[in-house]
Amino acid sequence: MSQAEAALTATTAPEDNGPRPRKPGNPRNPGSPRNSLWTLGILRSEITTTLRRHRTYALLAVLAAVPVLIGIAVRIETGGGGSGSGGGPDGGGGPAFLTQVTNNGLFLVFAALAATLPVFLPMAVGVVAGDAIAGEASGGTLRYLLVAPAGRTRLLLAKYASVLTFCLVATFVVAASALAVGALLFPVGEVTTISGTRISFGEGLVRAALTAAVVAASLVGFAALGLFVSTLTDSGIGAMAATVGLLITVQILDSIPQLSGIHPYLFPHYWMSFADVLREPVHWEELSKNFQLQGLYAAVFGSAAWARFTSKDITA
């Protein structure tokens, strides 16, 4: 073989003897470290983007203002006195909590959560969830998110995680605002539970934090429903309006006595079960039903959102 032939042979691509092993960190290898870091990066980016939007700040400001208004109203109504009539053992709704606020400012946390859960909190979650996918599509940024090797499934999971993070942040904003206002306007001390027993203020704070966590968990199913609606349209405003409309419709259905047969299957039916956290001991029966129902809604509508999003033609 001549030197020219040898040089030509050396520069020719070697014969393909089968697939070459992938290098660690290949984005197409699901188990690669780089792939895991990419997933965490998407999740961090989505959560940061959701929480830094001006709309999110406005929603959180409105939620934080509700306990302030309730506290001021109770303070004016009672003239600053601390002799409100306490809720009895059978209490547990918002009014029963309000009657306890003048005796102990910590009860403003429970009263504020009871006031915001039926309307304000789910409406805020509906806005964020409804805009998660549809907002990106209407803004023309959805297809750019999918250009990177992220995958639709991981992007959808990151969107859902960001909505759940907002649920948690929004709920604790209400609780923190109520705690600050309650401590400022009313006395604080030992807590009288709905069962009539007394617990220390420290344990009362723990119960308040647990109540906020339960309220946030109560919105998991509705968040999945809103995300599913968001995959059905390319209009962010339309998705938000549809999600809030579904919320109002389901709550109306839950308030009609003649439809009591379907009430246990409606996602807001057990929302007020968080009051059982303030019993001694804690009653878990209604809470368990609430968690199971929210898990069912999350599984059904989360799967529906995945099926829709992974088969959807992305044109924007």
N, C-alpha and C positions, 0 to 999 in steps of 0.2 A: 504494500500500500504506500502510495506516495505521501509526501508531507502535506500536500494540498488536500488530498482525500482524508488524511487523518484529521486535519483541522476542521474540514467540513463535517466529519462524523462527530467531533467533539462539540460543535455548536448546534447540532440537531437535537430536538427535544427527545428525551429518553422514552423508551417504549412504555406505554401505560400498563402496569402490572396490577391494577386494581386501585381502589380508593385509598388515598393517602390519609393518614391519621390527622385529625383536626388538632390544631394547636389549642392549648388551654386558653380560655377566654373568648373563643369564637362565639359571636352573638347567636349563631344558629344552633349552638349546643345548649339545650335547656338547662343542663346541670353545671354549666361553666360559672366560675366566680364572676367573670365580667358580666354575664347575663343577670346574675343576682344583683350586682351593683347597679346595673341599668334599671332593673325593676324598682329598686329602692330610690333611684334618682327620679323616676317617673312619679312615684308616690309622693316623695318630698316636694317635687315641683307642683303637683296638683294641689296638695294641701296648702302650700304657701300661696299659690295663686288664688285659691278660694278665700283664704283668710285675709288677703291683702287688698281685695277689691273694695272700692268705695261703697258699693252696694252692701257688702258684708258689714262694713263699719256702721252704715245707716241702720241695718236690721238689728245689730247688737245694741246700738244706742237706744232704739225704740224699746227693745226688751229690757234694758237696764232701767229705763224710765218708768216702767210699769210698777215695780216695787216702791219707787220714790213716791209716785202718785198715791198708791194705796196707803203707804205709811203716813203721808201728810193728811190724807182724808181721815184716817182713823184718829190721828192726833187732834185734828180740829174737831171731829165729832165728839170725842171724849174730853175735850178741854185739857188734855195732858194728864188726866187722871189715870190711875193704874188699877181701877176697881172694876174692870170689865168682867162680865159674867163668863165663867169658864165653860168650855164645851164639856159635855158629859161623856161617859164611857161609850155611848152609842154615836158620838159625833164622828167626824172624819172628813166632811166636805169643807169647801172653802169658808162658808159662814162660821162653822165651828172653830176653824183656825183663826178667823178674824176676831172672834170674841176673846181669844187668848192673847192676842198681840199686845194689848195694853198691860197685861200682867207680865209678859215675857217677850222681848223683842225678837227672840229667836223664832217665834211662831210666824213672824213675817215671812220667813223663808218658805214655810209650808203654804202660807196663804198666797204668796206670789206665784209659786209653782202651780197651785190650784187655779189661779186666775189666768195664767198664761198658757197652760197646757191645752185647753179646749180650742183656742183660736190662734193666739199670737205665735207661740212656738211652732206648731205645725205649719202655719202659713209661711213663716220664715224658712222652714225646712223645705216646703214646697217650692218656694222661689229658687232656692239653691239647687235642689234636685232636678227641677224641671229645666233649668238652664244648663245642666251639666254637659249634655251631649248636643242638644238643639242649639244652645248658645254658641258653641264652637262651630256648628254647621252654618248658622246664620251669619257668623262673623268671618266665614271663609278660612278658618284655621284648623278645621278638623282633619282635612286631608294632609296638611303639613305635619300634624302630630303623628299620622300613620305612615309618613315617609320613612321615619326612623324605624329600625327593626324592633319596635316595641310589641307589636301584635295587638289586635283588637281586644282580646280577652284581658290582657294585662292593663290596657288603657281603661277598659270598663271597670275593672276592679279598683284601679287607682281613683277613678271618678267616684265610685261608691264609697271608698274609704274616706275621701275628702268630704263627702256629704255627711258621713257618720261623725267625722271629726267636728264638723260644724254643729251637729246635734249636741255633742258633748260640750263644746265651747259655749254655745248659746244657753244651754241649761245652767251651766255653772256661772255664767254672767248674771243670769237672773238671781241665782242663789246668793252670789257674792254681793250684788247690789242690795238685795233684801237684808242680808246679815248686817251690812254696814249701816243702812238706814234704820233697821230695828234697834241696833245697839246705840245709835245716836239719839233716837227719839223716845225709846222706852227702856225700862229696866230689864236687865238680863240676870238669869240665875238658874236655879233648878227647874227642870222641865216636867210638867205634869202630862203623862201620856194619855192617849185616848182611853186606855184601860183604867185610868184613875191612879196609877202608881206614879211615883216620882223618881226621876233619874237625875244624875248630876249634869251640870252644864256641859262638861266635856263629852259625856256620852250623847248629850243632845246634839252637839256639833257633829259627832260621828253619824247620828241618825239623819241629820240634815244633809250631809254629804252623800250618804247612801240613798236618800230620797232623790237627790238630784241625779244620781247615776241611774236609778230606776226610771225616772222621767225620760232621760236620754235614751235608755234602752227601749222605752215604749214607742219611740219614733223610728225604730229600725225598719219595721214593715212599711210604714208610709214612705220612708226614704227610698226603698226599693221600688215601690209603686211609682213614685215621681221619676225615678231614673228610667223605668220602662216607658213612661209617657214621653220622656225626653228623646227616646230612640225612635219614636213614631213620626216625628216631624222635624223639619229644618228651621222652624221658627221658634226662637227662644221665648218670645213673649207668649206665643200660642201654647207652648208646653207649660209655662208657668201658670197661665190662666186655667188650662185644663186640669192641672194638678190641684190647684186651690179649689176649683169647681168640684172635683171629685171629693175633696175633703168636706166641703160644705154639704154635698149631697149625702154622703155616708153618715155624717153627724145628724142630719135631719131624719134619715131612716132609723138611726139608733134611738131617736127620741119618740118614735111613734109606737105606742103600746100594742097596736094591732099587729105589728111586725116583730113581736118579741121572739118569735121562733128563729129569726135570722140574726138577732142581736149578738149572740155569742161568737158569731163568725165575722163580725165587723171589726176592723182594726182599732177603732177608738173605744170599743165597749169596755175594756178593762183599764183604760188610762188612769182613772182615779183610784185604782187599787194601791197606788203609792202611799196612800194614807195608812195602810196596814203596817208600814215601816214604823209608825209612831205608836204601835201597840206593844204591850209588854206581856208575854213575849211577842215577837213579830209573827203575824199571820201570813203564811206563805201560800195558802191555797189560791187566792185570787191573783197573787203575784205570779205564781207558776203558770196559771192559765194565760196571763198577759204575755209572759215570755214565750210560751209555746206558740201563741197566736202570732206574735211578731216574727218568730222564727219561720213559721209557715208562710207568712206573706213575703218575707225576705227570700225564701227558697223559691216560691212560685214566680214572683215577679222579677226576681234576680235572674232566674233561668229564662224567663220570657225576654228580658232585656238582652241577655247574652245571645239568644237565638235570633233576635231581630237585628242586633248590632253587627254580629259576625256575618250575616247574609245581606246586609244593606249595601246598596250602591252609594259610595261616598262621592258626591259631585261638588262638594263645597268644603 
